[in-house]
Amino acid sequence: MGLFDFLKSEKKKQAAARKAAGTAPADYAATYTDAVNATRAAAERMAAAAPPKAAPGPPKAAAPQRPAAAGRPPHTPTPSSAAHKAVPAAPAPEPGPAAGAAKRTYTVRKGDTLMLIARRELGNEARWRELYAVNRAVIGSDPHLVHPGQVLTLPG
């Protein structure tokens, strides 16, 4: 007879005794004290049989920090800045002529795609949609079809 079979038979015996006496159980915990005690005893036996936990060692030294880029504070990782979500930042703008100067352009070469052009010229291949939006009149309705010699305006 297993533990649970024993508990079931005891529960049936108690229910029959209450029915014969005509009393209802006054308290849920009082009704199931044998089950609670059996569970507690089983947990204590398992804890005693388990191998002891290793004592915590000395704290580990922090990983060496990479020097921060000039003029930027060091990056503090957050859950939303996981490596699989990281997108390389666009290159820092070079100091140039005043605003309102001529827009940058790019002439498409053989084998180019908007994604490759965005990665090379804008620093982030995810900006290909922005590149397409600016040059929709030049490229046409299919953003995957660019022809060598087309002159594209690069977004700012």
C-alpha positions as CSV (number, residue, x, y, z in Angstrom):
1,M,0.0,0.0,0.0
2,G,1.5,3.3,-1.1
3,L,1.5,6.6,0.9
4,F,-1.4,8.0,-1.0
5,D,-3.5,4.8,-0.7
6,F,-2.9,5.0,3.0
7,L,-4.1,8.6,3.1
8,K,-7.2,7.8,1.0
9,S,-8.1,5.0,3.3
10,E,-7.6,7.1,6.4
11,K,-9.7,9.9,4.9
12,K,-12.5,7.4,4.1
13,K,-12.3,6.1,7.7
14,Q,-12.5,9.7,9.1
15,A,-15.4,10.6,6.8
16,A,-17.3,7.4,7.9
17,A,-16.7,8.2,11.5
18,R,-18.0,11.8,11.1
19,K,-21.0,10.5,9.2
20,A,-21.8,8.1,12.0
21,A,-21.3,10.7,14.6
22,G,-23.3,13.2,12.6
23,T,-20.7,16.0,12.8
24,A,-19.2,18.1,10.0
25,P,-15.5,18.9,9.8
26,A,-14.9,22.2,11.6
27,D,-11.6,23.1,9.9
28,Y,-10.0,22.1,6.6
29,A,-6.6,22.0,8.2
30,A,-7.8,19.7,10.9
31,T,-9.3,17.4,8.4
32,Y,-6.0,17.0,6.5
33,T,-3.4,17.2,9.3
34,D,-2.2,13.7,8.5
35,A,-1.5,14.6,4.9
36,V,0.2,17.8,5.9
37,N,2.4,15.9,8.4
38,A,3.2,13.1,5.9
39,T,4.2,15.7,3.2
40,R,6.3,17.6,5.7
41,A,8.1,14.4,6.8
42,A,8.7,13.4,3.2
43,A,10.2,16.8,2.4
44,E,12.5,16.7,5.5
45,R,13.7,13.2,4.5
46,M,14.5,14.4,0.9
47,A,16.3,17.4,2.2
48,A,18.4,15.2,4.6
49,A,19.3,12.9,1.7
50,A,20.2,15.7,-0.7
51,P,23.9,16.5,-1.0
52,P,25.0,19.6,0.9
53,K,25.1,22.9,-1.0
54,A,28.5,24.3,-1.7
55,A,29.4,27.4,0.4
56,P,29.4,30.6,-1.6
57,G,32.9,31.5,-2.7
58,P,34.5,34.9,-2.7
59,P,32.9,37.4,-5.1
60,K,34.3,37.3,-8.6
61,A,36.3,40.2,-9.9
62,A,34.4,42.4,-12.4
63,A,35.3,41.8,-16.0
64,P,37.7,44.4,-17.4
65,Q,35.9,47.3,-18.9
66,R,36.7,48.5,-22.4
67,P,37.6,52.1,-22.5
68,A,34.7,54.3,-23.5
69,A,34.9,56.1,-26.9
70,A,36.0,59.7,-26.7
71,G,33.2,61.9,-25.6
72,R,30.8,59.1,-24.8
73,P,29.8,57.7,-21.4
74,P,30.3,53.9,-21.0
75,H,27.4,51.8,-22.1
76,T,25.3,50.2,-19.3
77,P,23.6,47.1,-20.6
78,T,19.8,46.7,-20.2
79,P,17.5,43.8,-21.0
80,S,16.4,45.6,-24.1
81,S,20.0,46.0,-25.3
82,A,20.7,42.3,-25.8
83,A,23.3,41.4,-28.4
84,H,20.7,39.8,-30.7
85,K,18.8,43.1,-30.9
86,A,21.8,45.3,-31.2
87,V,22.1,47.3,-34.5
88,P,25.3,49.0,-35.3
89,A,25.0,52.8,-35.0
90,A,25.4,55.0,-38.0
91,P,28.9,56.6,-38.3
92,A,29.2,59.9,-36.5
93,P,28.6,62.8,-38.9
94,E,31.7,64.5,-40.1
95,P,31.9,68.2,-39.6
96,G,31.2,69.7,-43.0
97,P,29.8,72.7,-44.7
98,A,26.8,74.5,-43.2
99,A,23.3,73.2,-43.4
100,G,21.6,73.5,-46.7
101,A,24.6,72.3,-48.6
102,A,24.3,69.8,-51.5
103,K,22.8,66.5,-50.6
104,R,24.9,63.4,-50.8
105,T,24.3,61.0,-53.7
106,Y,25.4,57.5,-54.6
107,T,25.7,55.9,-58.0
108,V,24.5,52.3,-58.1
109,R,27.1,49.8,-59.1
110,K,26.7,46.2,-60.4
111,G,25.7,43.9,-57.6
112,D,24.4,46.6,-55.3
113,T,21.2,46.3,-53.3
114,L,19.5,48.9,-51.1
115,M,20.5,46.9,-48.1
116,L,24.2,46.9,-49.1
117,I,24.1,50.6,-50.0
118,A,22.5,51.4,-46.6
119,R,25.1,49.4,-44.7
120,R,28.0,50.9,-46.6
121,E,26.9,54.5,-46.9
122,L,24.5,55.0,-43.9
123,G,26.2,52.6,-41.5
124,N,23.0,50.5,-40.9
125,E,21.5,48.1,-43.3
126,A,18.1,48.4,-41.6
127,R,17.9,51.9,-43.1
128,W,17.3,50.5,-46.6
129,R,13.6,51.4,-46.3
130,E,14.4,55.0,-45.6
131,L,16.8,55.0,-48.6
132,Y,13.9,53.5,-50.7
133,A,11.4,56.1,-49.5
134,V,13.7,59.0,-50.5
135,N,14.4,57.5,-53.9
136,R,11.1,55.9,-54.8
137,A,10.7,58.0,-57.9
138,V,14.2,56.9,-59.2
139,I,13.9,53.2,-58.2
140,G,10.3,52.5,-59.0
141,S,7.7,50.2,-57.4
142,D,10.1,47.3,-56.7
143,P,12.7,48.2,-54.0
144,H,14.7,44.9,-54.8
145,L,15.4,46.1,-58.4
146,V,18.1,48.8,-58.7
147,H,20.1,49.2,-61.9
148,P,23.7,50.2,-62.2
149,G,24.1,53.9,-63.0
150,Q,21.0,55.1,-61.1
151,V,21.9,58.1,-58.9
152,L,20.3,57.8,-55.4
153,T,20.0,60.6,-52.9
154,L,21.2,59.5,-49.5
155,P,19.0,60.5,-46.5
156,G,20.5,62.8,-43.9
